[in-house]
């Protein structure tokens, strides 16, 4: 069946004609064959989009698109992009599909696809048994999900909103070889999530999607996506007060207090940079990008481009140990037992080795968690410079020039902060050290706030059919605090709501909470909601749990070495 080719140029220019073309309906086999040939196919609003030409131009990076190949990406695309951006994607339409669509597992997730000739051969060879399902043939059975048929049960309504955990109630037998132990833990985590959350079958998830889209439209109609200018005026007054307070303290020799003021300003500024990165302030891509670059690079010394590249992927594959860079902190931390298997990060394109250093550090990670986070800003400098200097930022399209502005911002930051403020205004080395450490540690509660919403939540893979809203609510918790403390959390206390509606201005998140809770009750998805102290207890508990699992895993490996049974014949 001939395909209608995209009229967009290689540079992503809009088609010269606005005449609507009649696009053919494409079968599942045709789409599978295109993906097998290396085409990057996603589905939006029942249209087939071939986005190969767009990869180099996508401001959010290539990897975030790769996680959507073969999937109905309607909700992810509309949640993360403006209406104008979604309309521009129409130029990449090459066909249509009929609902409902059963998602493939993307190639970057290990999905295996048949070529056209292989599909034809399989159809000829199994005519007596009516052929094999395209969905099952698109990938080999996975021990992470496909073997879980016996674990699928009716959802229990008595589990409350606890994060999924195995801990002391685990029924996994530690007296087995290491990898079998990890596989058994994986099956148990999946089983717990299948009991707690709606089933990832087509009918159940379709119902959730319908309700989610109705809620999204209601939020738009009722003005929840409109930015409050007054709120940002208040924010700016706070920023300037802290910044000038820092300079005044330096003038009078109060270096520790000056560092505290500067660190608190950085802490607060990140919230607005986060808003800008999601195009949630003016809703204009270039304007919000420049606001974010000014805050992150010129004032904070961090790369907005690096953050957007990482953060967009985080929003697509939240809490997936192999894919989400926000939970990939080996060898310092592991929030999932699966990281003990030395997984390969699809974001960093490297093995996250469970090596000698990891074995030592993970053993005490519940104790080193806060000290390491206190120094987290220094690591962000390194990641920012790696991103900018290695050319990982977009090289084409509307974001290509941002890299040069960011590099200028980095130079400016180290001039005003490193040379003028630290070197010229502070007289001696010890005072400089005090100022630097206090300012960087004072901003570190931000790192606790960022990871708090995810570290204690599920990292299980419920398969490619799980809907976007359920996946966000299953992997993210919200934090309870009184309204007068909202400015301290900067919207990060409503991460579950933010993950469902990333472009909603943060000053509207609290107002939207009631509607989200109603949605959760209606579709049967638990809404995880903790106080700040209780949330931290959950995180520390998860870290301690993985430490215990790491100890058992090491013991299993030692038993194998001592017995010489490397192939598990004794089990």
Secondary structure as GFF3:
##gff-version 3
##sequence-region A 1 571
A	DSSP	alpha_helix	28	36	.	.	.	ID=ss1
A	DSSP	beta_strand	41	44	.	.	.	ID=ss2
A	DSSP	beta_strand	47	50	.	.	.	ID=ss3
A	DSSP	three_ten_helix	52	57	.	.	.	ID=ss4
A	DSSP	alpha_helix	63	66	.	.	.	ID=ss5
A	DSSP	alpha_helix	74	80	.	.	.	ID=ss6
A	DSSP	alpha_helix	83	88	.	.	.	ID=ss7
A	DSSP	three_ten_helix	89	92	.	.	.	ID=ss8
A	DSSP	beta_strand	93	96	.	.	.	ID=ss9
A	DSSP	three_ten_helix	107	109	.	.	.	ID=ss10
A	DSSP	alpha_helix	116	125	.	.	.	ID=ss11
A	DSSP	three_ten_helix	127	129	.	.	.	ID=ss12
A	DSSP	alpha_helix	134	137	.	.	.	ID=ss13
A	DSSP	three_ten_helix	146	151	.	.	.	ID=ss14
A	DSSP	three_ten_helix	167	169	.	.	.	ID=ss15
A	DSSP	alpha_helix	178	196	.	.	.	ID=ss16
A	DSSP	alpha_helix	202	221	.	.	.	ID=ss17
A	DSSP	alpha_helix	229	251	.	.	.	ID=ss18
A	DSSP	alpha_helix	255	277	.	.	.	ID=ss19
A	DSSP	alpha_helix	285	293	.	.	.	ID=ss20
A	DSSP	pi_helix	294	299	.	.	.	ID=ss21
A	DSSP	alpha_helix	304	316	.	.	.	ID=ss22
A	DSSP	three_ten_helix	325	327	.	.	.	ID=ss23
A	DSSP	three_ten_helix	337	341	.	.	.	ID=ss24
A	DSSP	beta_strand	344	345	.	.	.	ID=ss25
A	DSSP	beta_strand	350	351	.	.	.	ID=ss26
A	DSSP	alpha_helix	356	363	.	.	.	ID=ss27
A	DSSP	alpha_helix	365	374	.	.	.	ID=ss28
A	DSSP	alpha_helix	376	389	.	.	.	ID=ss29
A	DSSP	alpha_helix	402	413	.	.	.	ID=ss30
A	DSSP	pi_helix	414	424	.	.	.	ID=ss31
A	DSSP	alpha_helix	429	442	.	.	.	ID=ss32
A	DSSP	alpha_helix	445	455	.	.	.	ID=ss33
A	DSSP	alpha_helix	468	474	.	.	.	ID=ss34
A	DSSP	beta_strand	478	480	.	.	.	ID=ss35
A	DSSP	three_ten_helix	483	485	.	.	.	ID=ss36
A	DSSP	alpha_helix	486	489	.	.	.	ID=ss37
A	DSSP	three_ten_helix	492	494	.	.	.	ID=ss38
A	DSSP	alpha_helix	495	500	.	.	.	ID=ss39
A	DSSP	three_ten_helix	506	508	.	.	.	ID=ss40
A	DSSP	alpha_helix	509	523	.	.	.	ID=ss41
A	DSSP	beta_strand	529	531	.	.	.	ID=ss42
A	DSSP	alpha_helix	532	563	.	.	.	ID=ss43
###
